[in-house]
Amino acid sequence: MTMTMKSKTITKGFIIAGLMNMSVLVFSKFFSNPVISEFDSDVMSNFGLLMIVIWGLAYISVAKNYYNVKWLVAVFVVEKFIYGFVWIRWMLNNSVLDVFAKDKLAGIFYATYGVNDWLFFIFFLLVYIRLRVKTN
């Protein structure tokens, strides 16, 4: 599968990953939604949400030259794994229904952000493998 991904498709994938990260602006109501940070004040504080936006900008910034930054793509793999793992841990120890009860946008955010992170973990991993194969 990694060998069949076209460069244009990969570029679009980086842009979509970035836009998905920036969607946190909608869910957080531009950092004014206290419910998101209430349910995970460590990871999803307003600072944490801002850093998610910054990661999104990083993905977009390399969309057209990702093949020159193989090790940065590896960092993206690790970053997405961490967020995906944190989400699974959160889901096992919390109730997303409690979040929905307080705020629908925050509920949607908590219900979906980890799925997004796992999907882009796989995407970035496939891109990294492709880059490793091409340079070896």
C-alpha positions as CSV (number, residue, x, y, z in Angstrom):
1,M,0.0,0.0,0.0
2,T,2.7,2.5,0.8
3,M,4.2,2.2,-2.6
4,T,0.9,3.1,-4.3
5,M,0.3,6.4,-2.5
6,K,0.8,9.2,-4.9
7,S,2.7,12.3,-4.0
8,K,-0.3,14.5,-4.5
9,T,-2.4,12.3,-2.3
10,I,0.2,12.5,0.4
11,T,0.4,16.3,0.1
12,K,-3.4,16.4,0.5
13,G,-3.2,14.1,3.5
14,F,-0.8,16.5,5.3
15,I,-3.1,19.4,4.5
16,I,-6.2,17.5,5.8
17,A,-4.3,16.5,8.9
18,G,-3.5,20.1,9.6
19,L,-7.0,21.3,9.0
20,M,-8.3,18.6,11.3
21,N,-6.0,19.8,14.0
22,M,-7.2,23.4,13.4
23,S,-10.8,22.2,13.8
24,V,-10.1,22.4,17.5
25,L,-10.8,26.1,17.1
26,V,-14.4,25.3,16.3
27,F,-14.8,22.7,19.1
28,S,-13.2,25.0,21.6
29,K,-15.2,28.0,20.4
30,F,-11.8,29.7,19.8
31,F,-10.5,28.7,23.2
32,S,-13.6,30.0,25.0
33,N,-15.2,26.6,25.8
34,P,-14.3,25.8,29.4
35,V,-15.8,22.3,29.1
36,I,-13.0,20.9,27.0
37,S,-10.3,21.8,29.6
38,E,-12.6,20.8,32.5
39,F,-12.5,17.2,31.4
40,D,-8.7,17.0,30.7
41,S,-7.0,20.0,32.2
42,D,-3.5,18.6,31.5
43,V,-3.7,17.8,27.8
44,M,-6.7,19.9,26.7
45,S,-6.0,23.2,28.5
46,N,-6.2,26.3,26.3
47,F,-2.4,26.0,25.9
48,G,-2.7,22.4,24.9
49,L,-5.4,23.3,22.4
50,L,-3.2,26.0,21.0
51,M,-0.3,23.5,20.6
52,I,-2.7,21.2,18.7
53,V,-3.2,24.1,16.2
54,I,0.5,24.6,16.0
55,W,1.0,20.9,15.2
56,G,-1.6,21.4,12.5
57,L,0.3,24.3,11.0
58,A,3.5,22.1,11.1
59,Y,1.7,19.4,9.0
60,I,0.6,22.0,6.5
61,S,4.0,23.6,6.3
62,V,5.6,20.4,5.0
63,A,2.8,19.3,2.8
64,K,4.5,20.1,-0.5
65,N,8.0,19.0,0.6
66,Y,7.4,16.2,3.1
67,Y,9.9,14.0,1.2
68,N,12.7,16.4,2.5
69,V,11.8,16.0,6.1
70,K,11.7,12.2,6.7
71,W,12.6,12.5,10.4
72,L,10.0,15.2,11.0
73,V,7.4,12.9,9.6
74,A,8.7,10.3,12.1
75,V,8.1,12.9,14.9
76,F,4.5,13.3,13.6
77,V,4.1,9.5,13.9
78,V,5.2,9.6,17.5
79,E,3.1,12.7,18.3
80,K,-0.1,11.1,16.8
81,F,0.6,7.9,18.7
82,I,0.9,9.8,22.0
83,Y,-2.4,11.7,21.4
84,G,-4.1,8.5,20.3
85,F,-2.9,6.6,23.4
86,V,-3.9,9.5,25.7
87,W,-7.4,9.4,24.1
88,I,-7.8,5.7,24.7
89,R,-6.7,6.1,28.3
90,W,-9.1,9.0,28.7
91,M,-12.0,7.0,27.1
92,L,-11.3,4.1,29.5
93,N,-11.4,6.3,32.6
94,N,-14.1,8.9,31.7
95,S,-17.6,9.1,30.3
96,V,-17.9,11.0,27.0
97,L,-21.7,11.2,27.8
98,D,-20.8,13.4,30.8
99,V,-19.1,15.8,28.3
100,F,-22.0,15.7,25.9
101,A,-24.3,16.6,28.9
102,K,-22.4,19.8,29.5
103,D,-21.6,20.8,25.9
104,K,-22.3,19.1,22.5
105,L,-19.2,20.5,20.7
106,A,-17.0,19.4,23.6
107,G,-18.7,16.0,23.5
108,I,-18.1,15.6,19.8
109,F,-14.5,16.6,20.3
110,Y,-13.9,14.0,23.0
111,A,-15.8,11.3,21.1
112,T,-13.7,11.8,17.9
113,Y,-10.3,13.4,18.4
114,G,-8.6,10.1,19.1
115,V,-10.0,8.4,16.1
116,N,-8.6,11.2,14.1
117,D,-5.2,10.9,15.8
118,W,-5.1,7.1,15.1
119,L,-6.0,7.6,11.4
120,F,-3.3,10.2,11.0
121,F,-0.8,8.1,13.0
122,I,-1.4,5.4,10.3
123,F,-1.1,7.9,7.5
124,F,2.1,9.4,8.8
125,L,3.6,6.0,9.5
126,L,2.9,4.9,5.9
127,V,4.5,8.1,4.6
128,Y,7.5,7.5,6.8
129,I,7.9,3.9,5.7
130,R,7.6,5.0,2.1
131,L,10.3,7.7,2.7
132,R,12.6,5.1,4.4
133,V,12.2,2.6,1.6
134,K,13.0,5.3,-1.0
135,T,16.2,6.4,0.8
136,N,17.5,2.9,1.5
